[in-house]
Amino acid sequence: MTGGTKIMKKTIYFILFFMAILTLAVVVPNISSAATFVTDESTLRSTIESADYGATITLQNDITVTQPIVIAKELTIDGNGHTITGSNDWTSTSGNQTMFTAQFSDAKLTLKNIKLVNGPKYGVQSYDGATVILDDVSITGFRYGGVLANGGNVEVKNLHLGYNGTGANNGIEIDKGAAATNNPTLTMNGVLTSESTENVVRAAENGHLTEFTVTNTENTTNKVLIAGDKVVLTDENNNVISETEVPDNATANADEQNVVITLIANGETNKIVVKEGETITEEFLKSHIKLTEDYTVEGFYTDENYTISFDFSKAIDTDTTIYAKTAKVEDEEPTPVVPEPEKDETPKTGVENYLGIAVSVAILSTVAIIFTKKKEVKE
């Protein structure tokens, strides 16, 4: 075998080896990622069980589940626009009937681009130190409520709540079970919409909740604020969407303390959250009043009879009701239009001009004759 042949064979072996490595590099990741796609409840459960810490599981179609799903690791479940529906033939697990539960401090569940529909208790809960992140999630039709922060942490990035609860709506419930050791937290970091304005965010009154924390990021659209003894959900302009009472035995931790202004104008009531101890302006209040063009604000008062003017120089340190006196703008009477005199459009002729001159001459002549006769008589 010649040296050239040996070199050629080595080159061919190298090329084949390189192609094999390249094929493995392309095929293996595809096989691995394909395993993260699930099509039914069975594969969803088995994939969650075997998934590595921090893995992403993606739904390939809508799924119906028959019992709770408990997660004790960091996982992302990407619904890929699909829906997980709770079956009518639901089986509870150790008393737990929530569709998704992130359990204990090592658990971090991110639900993304997914709809959760129907269940005997909650759609999702964070339990005792676990974290749940809701990013482009819709939850509706759960008998106890949409979201439960049960001694765990809930972060809202993009959440839509349909009607959840029996009798009364129950959107996000902040709670602490009897066996939980951690206090719950709620972080607003995006957009929260709800089909109901009742109990969108509320603190539970079961006696176990003694302390909880609410936090708002700088870029969040909605805020959850503590205003006096209330948990208040606001829109981007700090208008109140929903408010619920803080239980007497619970302490709410927040970055700031706030108060609620109840603004009444033209029979319409609007509630606004402002920082405790701040002063407000007329322009601020007017910006929260919607009036038609034919109405104007004449003043702000502390009583419905408009006898005591509101003092804008004083800081607001408690919930306050302000009445805006409005009046209809009367239409001004139009300025009468004086018609211009009609112009004589008759063209002037030479005859008319001469006639005027003749009349003038006749008058002057008559005056001259009378003057002359009077003078002769005197002489």
C-alpha positions as a Markdown table, in Angstrom:
| # | Residue | x | y | z |
|---|---|---|---|---|
| 1 | Met | 0.0 | 0.0 | 0.0 |
| 2 | Thr | 1.5 | 3.3 | -1.0 |
| 3 | Gly | 1.8 | 6.3 | 1.2 |
| 4 | Gly | -0.8 | 8.2 | -0.8 |
| 5 | Thr | -3.3 | 5.5 | -0.4 |
| 6 | Lys | -2.8 | 5.4 | 3.3 |
| 7 | Ile | -3.3 | 9.2 | 3.5 |
| 8 | Met | -6.5 | 8.9 | 1.5 |
| 9 | Lys | -7.9 | 6.2 | 3.7 |
| 10 | Lys | -7.1 | 8.2 | 6.8 |
| 11 | Thr | -8.8 | 11.2 | 5.3 |
| 12 | Ile | -11.9 | 9.1 | 4.4 |
| 13 | Tyr | -12.0 | 7.8 | 8.0 |
| 14 | Phe | -11.7 | 11.3 | 9.4 |
| 15 | Ile | -14.5 | 12.5 | 7.2 |
| 16 | Leu | -16.8 | 9.6 | 8.2 |
| 17 | Phe | -16.0 | 10.1 | 11.9 |
| 18 | Phe | -16.7 | 13.9 | 11.6 |
| 19 | Met | -20.0 | 13.2 | 9.9 |
| 20 | Ala | -21.0 | 10.7 | 12.6 |
| 21 | Ile | -20.2 | 13.3 | 15.3 |
| 22 | Leu | -22.2 | 15.9 | 13.4 |
| 23 | Thr | -25.2 | 13.6 | 13.0 |
| 24 | Leu | -25.2 | 12.8 | 16.7 |
| 25 | Ala | -25.0 | 16.6 | 17.5 |
| 26 | Val | -28.1 | 17.2 | 15.4 |
| 27 | Val | -30.1 | 14.1 | 16.1 |
| 28 | Val | -29.6 | 13.7 | 19.9 |
| 29 | Pro | -30.9 | 17.2 | 20.8 |
| 30 | Asn | -34.0 | 16.6 | 18.6 |
| 31 | Ile | -34.7 | 13.3 | 20.3 |
| 32 | Ser | -34.2 | 14.9 | 23.7 |
| 33 | Ser | -36.5 | 17.8 | 22.9 |
| 34 | Ala | -39.1 | 15.5 | 21.3 |
| 35 | Ala | -39.4 | 13.8 | 24.6 |
| 36 | Thr | -40.6 | 17.1 | 26.2 |
| 37 | Phe | -43.7 | 17.2 | 24.0 |
| 38 | Val | -46.7 | 15.5 | 25.6 |
| 39 | Thr | -50.1 | 14.5 | 24.2 |
| 40 | Asp | -52.1 | 13.1 | 27.1 |
| 41 | Glu | -52.3 | 12.9 | 30.8 |
| 42 | Ser | -50.2 | 9.8 | 31.1 |
| 43 | Thr | -47.2 | 11.2 | 29.2 |
| 44 | Leu | -47.6 | 14.5 | 31.0 |
| 45 | Arg | -47.2 | 12.8 | 34.4 |
| 46 | Ser | -44.4 | 10.5 | 33.3 |
| 47 | Thr | -42.5 | 13.4 | 31.7 |
| 48 | Ile | -42.9 | 15.5 | 34.8 |
| 49 | Glu | -41.6 | 12.6 | 36.9 |
| 50 | Ser | -38.5 | 12.0 | 34.7 |
| 51 | Ala | -37.7 | 15.6 | 33.7 |
| 52 | Asp | -34.5 | 17.2 | 34.8 |
| 53 | Tyr | -34.4 | 20.2 | 37.1 |
| 54 | Gly | -35.2 | 23.3 | 35.1 |
| 55 | Ala | -36.7 | 21.4 | 32.1 |
| 56 | Thr | -39.5 | 22.7 | 29.8 |
| 57 | Ile | -42.4 | 20.4 | 28.9 |
| 58 | Thr | -44.6 | 21.5 | 26.0 |
| 59 | Leu | -48.1 | 20.4 | 25.2 |
| 60 | Gln | -48.8 | 19.2 | 21.7 |
| 61 | Asn | -52.6 | 19.3 | 22.1 |
| 62 | Asp | -55.4 | 19.9 | 24.6 |
| 63 | Ile | -55.4 | 17.5 | 27.6 |
| 64 | Thr | -57.9 | 16.3 | 30.1 |
| 65 | Val | -56.6 | 15.3 | 33.6 |
| 66 | Thr | -58.4 | 13.2 | 36.2 |
| 67 | Gln | -56.4 | 14.0 | 39.3 |
| 68 | Pro | -54.0 | 16.5 | 40.8 |
| 69 | Ile | -50.5 | 17.1 | 39.5 |
| 70 | Val | -47.9 | 17.8 | 42.2 |
| 71 | Ile | -44.5 | 19.2 | 41.3 |
| 72 | Ala | -41.5 | 19.3 | 43.6 |
| 73 | Lys | -38.7 | 20.6 | 41.2 |
| 74 | Glu | -38.1 | 23.5 | 38.9 |
| 75 | Leu | -40.1 | 23.1 | 35.7 |
| 76 | Thr | -41.8 | 25.1 | 33.0 |
| 77 | Ile | -44.9 | 23.8 | 31.4 |
| 78 | Asp | -45.6 | 25.5 | 28.1 |
| 79 | Gly | -49.2 | 25.0 | 27.0 |
| 80 | Asn | -48.3 | 26.1 | 23.5 |
| 81 | Gly | -51.8 | 27.7 | 23.4 |
| 82 | His | -53.5 | 24.5 | 24.5 |
| 83 | Thr | -56.0 | 23.8 | 27.4 |
| 84 | Ile | -55.8 | 21.5 | 30.3 |
| 85 | Thr | -59.3 | 20.6 | 31.5 |
| 86 | Gly | -60.3 | 18.9 | 34.7 |
| 87 | Ser | -62.3 | 15.7 | 34.2 |
| 88 | Asn | -65.8 | 15.3 | 35.8 |
| 89 | Asp | -64.4 | 11.9 | 37.0 |
| 90 | Trp | -61.9 | 13.6 | 39.3 |
| 91 | Thr | -59.9 | 11.6 | 41.9 |
| 92 | Ser | -58.4 | 13.5 | 44.8 |
| 93 | Thr | -54.9 | 12.7 | 46.1 |
| 94 | Ser | -54.3 | 12.8 | 49.9 |
| 95 | Gly | -57.1 | 15.4 | 50.2 |
| 96 | Asn | -55.5 | 17.6 | 47.5 |
| 97 | Gln | -57.8 | 18.4 | 44.6 |
| 98 | Thr | -56.0 | 21.4 | 43.0 |
| 99 | Met | -55.0 | 20.8 | 39.4 |
| 100 | Phe | -51.4 | 22.0 | 39.7 |
| 101 | Thr | -49.5 | 22.2 | 43.0 |
| 102 | Ala | -45.9 | 23.4 | 43.4 |
| 103 | Gln | -44.8 | 21.9 | 46.7 |
| 104 | Phe | -42.1 | 23.0 | 49.1 |
| 105 | Ser | -39.1 | 25.4 | 48.7 |
| 106 | Asp | -37.3 | 23.4 | 45.9 |
| 107 | Ala | -40.3 | 23.7 | 43.6 |
| 108 | Lys | -40.6 | 26.4 | 41.1 |
| 109 | Leu | -43.4 | 26.0 | 38.5 |
| 110 | Thr | -43.7 | 28.3 | 35.5 |
| 111 | Leu | -47.0 | 28.0 | 33.6 |
| 112 | Lys | -46.8 | 29.6 | 30.2 |
| 113 | Asn | -49.2 | 30.1 | 27.3 |
| 114 | Ile | -51.8 | 27.8 | 28.8 |
| 115 | Lys | -55.5 | 27.7 | 29.8 |
| 116 | Leu | -56.7 | 25.8 | 32.9 |
| 117 | Val | -60.4 | 25.0 | 32.9 |
| 118 | Asn | -62.6 | 23.3 | 35.5 |
| 119 | Gly | -61.7 | 21.6 | 38.8 |
| 120 | Pro | -63.1 | 20.8 | 42.2 |
| 121 | Lys | -60.8 | 23.2 | 44.1 |
| 122 | Tyr | -58.1 | 25.6 | 42.7 |
| 123 | Gly | -56.4 | 25.9 | 39.4 |
| 124 | Val | -52.9 | 26.2 | 40.8 |
| 125 | Gln | -51.3 | 26.7 | 44.2 |
| 126 | Ser | -47.9 | 27.4 | 45.6 |
| 127 | Tyr | -47.5 | 25.5 | 48.8 |
| 128 | Asp | -45.1 | 26.2 | 51.7 |
| 129 | Gly | -42.2 | 28.0 | 50.2 |
| 130 | Ala | -42.8 | 26.9 | 46.5 |
| 131 | Thr | -42.9 | 29.4 | 43.7 |
| 132 | Val | -45.5 | 29.7 | 40.9 |
| 133 | Ile | -45.0 | 32.0 | 38.0 |
| 134 | Leu | -48.0 | 32.7 | 35.7 |
| 135 | Asp | -47.1 | 33.9 | 32.3 |
| 136 | Asp | -49.9 | 34.2 | 29.7 |
| 137 | Val | -52.2 | 32.0 | 31.7 |
| 138 | Ser | -56.0 | 31.8 | 31.8 |
| 139 | Ile | -57.8 | 30.2 | 34.7 |
| 140 | Thr | -61.6 | 29.7 | 34.9 |
| 141 | Gly | -64.2 | 27.4 | 36.3 |
| 142 | Phe | -62.6 | 26.2 | 39.5 |
| 143 | Arg | -64.9 | 25.8 | 42.5 |
| 144 | Tyr | -62.7 | 27.1 | 45.3 |
| 145 | Gly | -60.7 | 29.7 | 43.3 |
| 146 | Gly | -58.3 | 30.4 | 40.5 |
| 147 | Val | -54.9 | 30.7 | 42.3 |
| 148 | Leu | -53.9 | 29.8 | 45.9 |
| 149 | Ala | -50.8 | 31.2 | 47.5 |
| 150 | Asn | -50.8 | 28.7 | 50.3 |
| 151 | Gly | -47.6 | 29.7 | 52.3 |
| 152 | Gly | -45.9 | 30.0 | 48.9 |
| 153 | Asn | -44.9 | 32.6 | 46.4 |
| 154 | Val | -47.0 | 33.6 | 43.4 |
| 155 | Glu | -45.7 | 35.9 | 40.6 |
| 156 | Val | -48.1 | 37.3 | 38.1 |
| 157 | Lys | -46.7 | 38.2 | 34.7 |
| 158 | Asn | -49.8 | 37.8 | 32.5 |
| 159 | Leu | -52.9 | 36.3 | 34.1 |
| 160 | His | -56.5 | 36.3 | 33.0 |
| 161 | Leu | -59.1 | 35.1 | 35.6 |
| 162 | Gly | -62.5 | 33.9 | 34.5 |
| 163 | Tyr | -65.1 | 33.3 | 37.2 |
| 164 | Asn | -63.8 | 31.0 | 39.9 |
| 165 | Gly | -65.5 | 30.1 | 43.1 |
| 166 | Thr | -68.9 | 29.0 | 44.2 |
| 167 | Gly | -71.4 | 31.8 | 45.0 |
| 168 | Ala | -68.8 | 34.5 | 45.3 |
| 169 | Asn | -65.9 | 34.9 | 42.9 |
| 170 | Asn | -62.4 | 34.0 | 44.3 |
| 171 | Gly | -59.5 | 35.0 | 42.0 |
| 172 | Ile | -56.2 | 34.9 | 43.8 |
| 173 | Glu | -56.4 | 33.8 | 47.5 |
| 174 | Ile | -53.5 | 34.6 | 49.8 |
| 175 | Asp | -53.5 | 32.0 | 52.6 |
| 176 | Lys | -51.5 | 29.7 | 54.9 |
| 177 | Gly | -52.6 | 26.2 | 55.7 |
| 178 | Ala | -52.4 | 24.8 | 59.2 |
| 179 | Ala | -49.3 | 22.7 | 58.2 |
| 180 | Ala | -47.5 | 25.4 | 56.3 |
| 181 | Thr | -44.4 | 27.0 | 57.8 |
| 182 | Asn | -43.8 | 29.8 | 55.4 |
| 183 | Asn | -45.8 | 33.0 | 54.9 |
| 184 | Pro | -47.3 | 33.7 | 51.5 |
| 185 | Thr | -46.2 | 36.4 | 49.1 |
| 186 | Leu | -47.7 | 37.9 | 45.9 |
| 187 | Thr | -45.6 | 39.7 | 43.3 |
| 188 | Met | -47.2 | 41.8 | 40.5 |
| 189 | Asn | -44.9 | 41.9 | 37.5 |
| 190 | Gly | -47.2 | 42.5 | 34.6 |
| 191 | Val | -50.9 | 42.3 | 33.7 |
| 192 | Leu | -53.8 | 40.9 | 35.7 |
| 193 | Thr | -57.3 | 40.9 | 34.1 |
| 194 | Ser | -60.5 | 39.5 | 35.6 |
| 195 | Glu | -64.0 | 38.9 | 34.3 |
| 196 | Ser | -65.3 | 39.8 | 37.8 |
| 197 | Thr | -64.3 | 42.7 | 40.1 |
| 198 | Glu | -65.3 | 40.8 | 43.2 |
| 199 | Asn | -62.5 | 39.3 | 45.3 |
| 200 | Val | -60.0 | 39.4 | 42.5 |
| 201 | Val | -57.2 | 39.3 | 45.2 |
| 202 | Arg | -58.1 | 38.5 | 48.8 |
| 203 | Ala | -56.5 | 37.4 | 52.0 |
| 204 | Ala | -58.2 | 34.4 | 53.6 |
| 205 | Glu | -59.9 | 34.5 | 57.0 |
| 206 | Asn | -59.2 | 31.0 | 58.2 |
| 207 | Gly | -57.2 | 32.0 | 61.3 |
| 208 | His | -53.9 | 30.5 | 60.1 |
| 209 | Leu | -52.8 | 33.5 | 58.0 |
| 210 | Thr | -51.0 | 35.9 | 60.3 |
| 211 | Glu | -48.6 | 37.6 | 57.9 |
| 212 | Phe | -48.3 | 38.1 | 54.2 |
| 213 | Thr | -46.4 | 40.3 | 51.7 |
| 214 | Val | -47.3 | 42.0 | 48.5 |
| 215 | Thr | -44.8 | 43.4 | 46.1 |
| 216 | Asn | -45.0 | 45.4 | 42.8 |
| 217 | Thr | -42.2 | 45.6 | 40.2 |
| 218 | Glu | -41.4 | 48.9 | 38.5 |
| 219 | Asn | -42.9 | 47.8 | 35.2 |
| 220 | Thr | -46.1 | 46.2 | 36.4 |
| 221 | Thr | -49.3 | 47.4 | 34.9 |
| 222 | Asn | -51.6 | 46.3 | 37.7 |
| 223 | Lys | -50.6 | 46.8 | 41.4 |
| 224 | Val | -51.7 | 45.0 | 44.5 |
| 225 | Leu | -51.5 | 47.6 | 47.3 |
| 226 | Ile | -52.3 | 47.8 | 51.0 |
| 227 | Ala | -54.5 | 50.7 | 51.7 |
| 228 | Gly | -55.4 | 50.9 | 55.3 |
| 229 | Asp | -57.1 | 47.7 | 56.2 |
| 230 | Lys | -57.7 | 46.6 | 52.6 |
| 231 | Val | -56.0 | 44.7 | 49.9 |
| 232 | Val | -56.5 | 46.7 | 46.7 |
| 233 | Leu | -56.0 | 45.8 | 43.1 |
| 234 | Thr | -55.5 | 48.8 | 40.8 |
| 235 | Asp | -55.1 | 49.5 | 37.1 |
| 236 | Glu | -52.2 | 51.4 | 35.5 |
| 237 | Asn | -53.7 | 54.7 | 36.7 |
| 238 | Asn | -54.2 | 53.6 | 40.3 |
| 239 | Asn | -58.0 | 53.3 | 39.9 |
| 240 | Val | -59.4 | 50.6 | 42.1 |
| 241 | Ile | -60.5 | 47.5 | 40.4 |
| 242 | Ser | -61.2 | 45.4 | 43.5 |
| 243 | Glu | -60.7 | 45.7 | 47.2 |
| 244 | Thr | -61.1 | 43.3 | 50.1 |
| 245 | Glu | -60.6 | 43.5 | 53.8 |
| 246 | Val | -57.4 | 42.3 | 55.5 |
| 247 | Pro | -58.4 | 39.9 | 58.3 |
| 248 | Asp | -58.0 | 41.3 | 61.8 |
| 249 | Asn | -55.4 | 38.7 | 62.8 |
| 250 | Ala | -53.2 | 39.2 | 59.7 |
| 251 | Thr | -50.4 | 41.7 | 59.1 |
| 252 | Ala | -49.9 | 42.9 | 55.6 |
| 253 | Asn | -46.3 | 43.8 | 54.6 |
| 254 | Ala | -45.9 | 46.2 | 51.7 |
| 255 | Asp | -43.4 | 48.7 | 50.3 |
| 256 | Glu | -45.7 | 51.6 | 51.1 |
| 257 | Gln | -48.9 | 52.5 | 52.8 |
| 258 | Asn | -51.8 | 54.0 | 50.9 |
| 259 | Val | -55.2 | 55.4 | 51.3 |
| 260 | Val | -58.3 | 55.4 | 49.0 |
| 261 | Ile | -60.0 | 58.5 | 47.7 |
| 262 | Thr | -63.6 | 58.0 | 46.8 |
| 263 | Leu | -64.4 | 60.6 | 44.1 |
| 264 | Ile | -68.1 | 61.2 | 43.4 |
| 265 | Ala | -69.0 | 63.2 | 40.3 |
| 266 | Asn | -72.3 | 63.4 | 38.4 |
| 267 | Gly | -73.6 | 60.4 | 40.3 |
| 268 | Glu | -70.6 | 58.3 | 39.3 |
| 269 | Thr | -68.2 | 56.9 | 41.9 |
| 270 | Asn | -64.5 | 56.3 | 41.2 |
| 271 | Lys | -62.0 | 55.1 | 43.8 |
| 272 | Ile | -58.3 | 56.0 | 43.5 |
| 273 | Val | -55.3 | 54.9 | 45.5 |
| 274 | Val | -52.7 | 57.5 | 46.6 |
| 275 | Lys | -49.7 | 57.3 | 48.9 |
| 276 | Glu | -50.5 | 58.0 | 52.5 |
| 277 | Gly | -49.3 | 61.5 | 53.5 |
| 278 | Glu | -49.3 | 63.0 | 50.0 |
| 279 | Thr | -51.2 | 66.1 | 48.8 |
| 280 | Ile | -53.3 | 66.0 | 45.6 |
| 281 | Thr | -54.3 | 68.7 | 43.1 |
| 282 | Glu | -57.5 | 69.7 | 41.3 |
| 283 | Glu | -55.9 | 68.6 | 38.1 |
| 284 | Phe | -55.2 | 65.2 | 39.5 |
| 285 | Leu | -58.9 | 64.8 | 40.5 |
| 286 | Lys | -60.1 | 66.1 | 37.2 |
| 287 | Ser | -58.0 | 63.6 | 35.3 |
| 288 | His | -60.1 | 60.8 | 37.0 |
| 289 | Ile | -63.5 | 62.3 | 36.1 |
| 290 | Lys | -65.2 | 61.5 | 32.8 |
| 291 | Leu | -67.5 | 64.3 | 31.7 |
| 292 | Thr | -69.2 | 65.0 | 28.5 |
| 293 | Glu | -68.2 | 68.2 | 26.7 |
| 294 | Asp | -71.3 | 70.1 | 27.9 |
| 295 | Tyr | -70.3 | 69.7 | 31.6 |
| 296 | Thr | -67.6 | 71.3 | 33.6 |
| 297 | Val | -66.2 | 71.0 | 37.2 |
| 298 | Glu | -67.0 | 74.0 | 39.4 |
| 299 | Gly | -65.2 | 72.8 | 42.6 |
| 300 | Phe | -64.4 | 70.0 | 45.0 |
| 301 | Tyr | -66.1 | 69.6 | 48.4 |
| 302 | Thr | -66.1 | 67.3 | 51.4 |
| 303 | Asp | -69.9 | 67.1 | 51.7 |
| 304 | Glu | -72.6 | 66.1 | 49.2 |
| 305 | Asn | -74.3 | 69.5 | 49.6 |
| 306 | Tyr | -71.2 | 71.3 | 48.4 |
| 307 | Thr | -70.8 | 73.6 | 51.4 |
| 308 | Ile | -67.3 | 72.8 | 52.6 |
| 309 | Ser | -64.5 | 73.1 | 50.0 |
| 310 | Phe | -61.9 | 70.4 | 50.0 |
| 311 | Asp | -58.5 | 71.7 | 51.3 |
| 312 | Phe | -55.8 | 70.8 | 48.7 |
| 313 | Ser | -53.0 | 72.0 | 51.0 |
| 314 | Lys | -53.5 | 69.2 | 53.5 |
| 315 | Ala | -51.9 | 65.8 | 53.2 |
| 316 | Ile | -54.3 | 62.8 | 52.9 |
| 317 | Asp | -53.6 | 60.4 | 55.7 |
| 318 | Thr | -56.9 | 58.4 | 55.8 |
| 319 | Asp | -59.5 | 57.2 | 53.4 |
| 320 | Thr | -61.3 | 60.3 | 52.1 |
| 321 | Thr | -64.5 | 61.0 | 50.1 |
| 322 | Ile | -64.5 | 64.0 | 47.8 |
| 323 | Tyr | -67.5 | 65.4 | 45.9 |
| 324 | Ala | -67.1 | 67.1 | 42.6 |
| 325 | Lys | -69.6 | 69.8 | 41.8 |
| 326 | Thr | -70.4 | 69.9 | 38.2 |
| 327 | Ala | -72.5 | 72.1 | 36.0 |
| 328 | Lys | -73.8 | 72.1 | 32.5 |
| 329 | Val | -72.3 | 74.6 | 30.3 |
| 330 | Glu | -75.0 | 76.9 | 29.0 |
| 331 | Asp | -74.9 | 77.7 | 25.3 |
| 332 | Glu | -74.1 | 81.4 | 24.8 |
| 333 | Glu | -76.7 | 83.4 | 22.8 |
| 334 | Pro | -75.4 | 84.1 | 19.4 |
| 335 | Thr | -74.4 | 87.7 | 18.6 |
| 336 | Pro | -77.1 | 89.3 | 16.5 |
| 337 | Val | -75.9 | 89.9 | 13.0 |
| 338 | Val | -76.6 | 93.4 | 11.7 |
| 339 | Pro | -77.4 | 93.3 | 8.0 |
| 340 | Glu | -75.3 | 95.6 | 5.8 |
| 341 | Pro | -77.2 | 98.3 | 4.0 |
| 342 | Glu | -78.1 | 97.3 | 0.5 |
| 343 | Lys | -75.9 | 98.9 | -2.0 |
| 344 | Asp | -77.4 | 100.9 | -4.8 |
| 345 | Glu | -76.2 | 99.0 | -7.8 |
| 346 | Thr | -78.0 | 101.4 | -10.2 |
| 347 | Pro | -75.3 | 102.7 | -12.6 |
| 348 | Lys | -74.9 | 106.5 | -12.5 |
| 349 | Thr | -75.5 | 108.3 | -15.8 |
| 350 | Gly | -74.5 | 111.7 | -17.0 |
| 351 | Val | -78.1 | 112.9 | -17.0 |
| 352 | Glu | -78.5 | 112.3 | -13.3 |
| 353 | Asn | -75.3 | 114.1 | -12.6 |
| 354 | Tyr | -76.4 | 117.1 | -14.6 |
| 355 | Leu | -79.8 | 117.2 | -12.9 |
| 356 | Gly | -78.1 | 117.4 | -9.5 |
| 357 | Ile | -75.9 | 120.3 | -10.7 |
| 358 | Ala | -79.0 | 122.1 | -12.1 |
| 359 | Val | -80.9 | 121.8 | -8.8 |
| 360 | Ser | -78.0 | 123.1 | -6.9 |
| 361 | Val | -77.6 | 126.1 | -9.2 |
| 362 | Ala | -81.3 | 126.9 | -9.0 |
| 363 | Ile | -81.2 | 126.9 | -5.2 |
| 364 | Leu | -78.1 | 129.1 | -5.1 |
| 365 | Ser | -79.7 | 131.6 | -7.6 |
| 366 | Thr | -82.8 | 131.9 | -5.6 |
| 367 | Val | -80.9 | 132.6 | -2.4 |
| 368 | Ala | -78.9 | 135.3 | -4.3 |
| 369 | Ile | -82.0 | 137.0 | -5.7 |
| 370 | Ile | -83.6 | 137.1 | -2.2 |
| 371 | Phe | -80.5 | 138.6 | -0.7 |
| 372 | Thr | -80.3 | 141.3 | -3.5 |
| 373 | Lys | -83.9 | 142.4 | -3.0 |
| 374 | Lys | -83.5 | 142.7 | 0.7 |
| 375 | Lys | -80.5 | 144.9 | 0.2 |
| 376 | Glu | -82.3 | 147.2 | -2.3 |
| 377 | Val | -85.2 | 147.7 | 0.2 |
| 378 | Lys | -82.8 | 148.8 | 2.9 |
| 379 | Glu | -81.2 | 151.3 | 0.6 |
